Amino acid sequence: MSSKRSNSKNFLVQGTILAAASIIAKVIGMVYRVPLTNILGDSGNSYYSTANEIYTIVLMISSFSLPLAVSRLMAERIGKGEYRNANRVFMCAMRIAVIAGAVMSLFTYAFAGLFTKYVMNFELAKYGLRVIAPAILIFSITGTFRGYFQGFGSMEPTAVSQVIEQIVNAVVSVVCAGILFRYGLSLAAKDNNPLLGPAWGAAGGTFGTVASVTVAMIFMMIMYLRSRSSFERKMRHDTSARRESSTQIYRLLIITILPIILSTLIYNISNVIDQGIFNAVLKGQGYVEEQYSVIWGIYTGKYRVLMNVVLSLASSLGPAIVPSMTIAIGLGNRRDARDKIAMAVRYTMIFSIPCAFGLAALGGPVITMLFHPASGMPLSIGIMQAGAPMIILYALSTLTTSVLQGLGKLRQPVINNAIALVIHLIALVVMLREFNLNIYAVIYANTLFALIVCILNAFTIGRTIGYRQEVYKTFFIPVVVSAIMAFAAYAIYSLFHLLFGVTISTIAGILAGVFVYAVGLVAFRGITADEIAALPKGNTALRFFRRLGLIR
C-alpha cells in the first residue's frame, strides 16, 4: 500500500514539476507577448501567428512526436531492466531526429512563400516562416533529449529547459521584433506598402524561437553528458537476454511515431485550416487583408495566448502519465493505470475549470491590464467570454489523447480526431457563411471539435481498460465553486476599481478568486486531505486549511 502511494505521489510530483515549469514558461510567454503585440500591432500578430502555426505543423510531421515515442519505448524497456535496448532506442531516435529535422527545415525555408500565399492568404508571413525554419532541426534534437529523460520518469531537465527556453525567447523576440519592425517601415516607405513593417517585425519575433531552442538544446546536451556515466553503469549490469537490433528499433519507432504524428497533426492542424477558411470566407465577403488580419491577430495574440497558459497543465501531465502508464500496463497492473487516469483527469479539471471561469469573468480587465487598451477591446472581451468552455474541453481532450497513447492505443486518437475535425470544418463553414458569425464561428467550431474528441476518447478509454470517470467531484463541484469564485472575483474587482486603477483592481480580483476557489473546493469536499497531501508542498496547504477549520 505504501509503495502504491509512493508511486502515485511520484507520478503527481513529476507531473506537477513539469506542469509548474510549463505554466511558468507560458506566463513568461504571455508577458513577452504583451510588448511584442504592442510592437507588432494586430496585423503583425497575424503574420507572427501564421509563421508559428505553419512551423508547428511542420514540426509535428517531422519530429514533434519523438519525445513521447522515445519516453514510451524507453520506459517500457527500463521497466524490464533492458538498459541496452533503451539506449538503442535513444540512439536510433536521435538519427531520425537529425535527418527528418534537416530535411523539413530546408523544405519549409524553400516553400515558405507558397505556404503563406496560397494556403494562408497571408503572403507577407513568409519572412517570419523563413527565419523560424532552422528551429525545426534544433527542436528535433532537443525533443529527443527530453524524451530520453522522460523515459526515466525524470521531468526536471525538461522543466528547466522549458523555462530557460522561454526566458531567451522573451528577450530575443522583443528586441529583434523592434529592430526588424523599424527596418520594415523603411522598406514600406519605398514600396508604399504599410504592412511591411508588421511583417518584418513578425520575422524578428520568430527569431526568438530559433535562439531559444538553440539554448535549450545546449542545456539538454549538458544534462545528458552529466547523466551518461550513470546510464552506462546500468547498461554494464544489464543481464537481460533480449537484444534488439537497430532495424527492430527503427521499425518500432516508426510504428509508434506515425499514429502519434497523425493524431497530433489532425488535432492541431485545425488552427491552420481554420485560418485559411476564415481568411478566404471573409475575403469573399468583402473584407480586405488588413481587416481580417486584425481580427485574427486579436484571436491568436490575446485569447489563445491566455488560453495556452491554462492548457499547459494538461499538456504537461500528458508526458508525465505516459511512461508510468506504459510500465503499469506492461506489468499487467490495470488498477494502477486506472488510478493514474483518475488522478490526472481530476487535477486537470480542478485547475482548468476555475481558470476558464476566471477568464470569462475578468477577461476585459485582464486584457486591459496586459495589452494596448485601444486595440479591439470589445471584440477581445467577447472572444474571451465565448471561448471559456473551449479551454476546459481542450484541456480534457489533450490529456485523454495522451492517456490513450500511454495505453498503447496509438491509432484510436487518429480516428477520434479525424471524426471531430470533419464535423468541426463543416460546422465552421456553415457558421461563417450561413450565420455570418465571423471569429465566433471559429471559437464555437473549436469548442465542438474538443467536445467530440473528449466523448470519443472517454468511450475508447472505458472500452480499453474498464474505466469510468467519476463525475461529481471531478466536474460538478469544481464548476459550482468556480461559478461562485467568478462572481466573487468580479465583485472584488468592481469594488477596488472605484478607488484604484485597472491593474491593482484586476490583481485584487484574481487573488480573491484564488482564495475563494481554494476554500470553496475544500469546504464542498471537492478535494480530500490525502489528495492535497499528494501535491508538492501539500502538507503546508493542509496546515493552512486546518487553521481555517475546513479539515480536521
HELIX and SHEET records of a PDB file:
HELIX    1   1 SER A    2  SER A   62  1                                  61    
HELIX    2   2 LEU A   66  GLY A   79  1                                  14    
HELIX    3   3 TYR A   83  ALA A  110  1                                  28    
HELIX    4   4 ALA A  112  LEU A  114  1                                   3    
HELIX    5   5 PHE A  115  VAL A  119  3                                   5    
HELIX    6   6 GLU A  123  ALA A  125  5                                   3    
HELIX    7   7 LYS A  126  ILE A  132  1                                   7    
HELIX    8   8 ALA A  135  GLY A  151  1                                  17    
HELIX    9   9 GLU A  156  ASP A  191  1                                  36    
HELIX   10  10 LEU A  196  ARG A  236  1                                  41    
HELIX   11  11 SER A  246  GLY A  284  1                                  39    
HELIX   12  12 GLU A  289  ILE A  298  1                                  10    
HELIX   13  13 TYR A  299  TYR A  303  3                                   5    
HELIX   14  14 ARG A  304  GLY A  330  1                                  27    
HELIX   15  15 ARG A  334  LEU A  370  1                                  37    
HELIX   16  16 MET A  377  ALA A  386  1                                  10    
HELIX   17  17 ALA A  388  GLY A  406  1                                  19    
HELIX   18  18 GLN A  412  ARG A  433  1                                  22    
HELIX   19  19 ILE A  439  ILE A  465  1                                  27    
HELIX   20  20 TYR A  472  PHE A  476  3                                   5    
HELIX   21  21 ILE A  477  HIS A  497  1                                  21    
HELIX   22  22 VAL A  502  ALA A  523  1                                  22    
HELIX   23  23 ALA A  529  ALA A  534  1                                   6    
HELIX   24  24 GLY A  538  ARG A  547  1                                  10    
END                                                                             
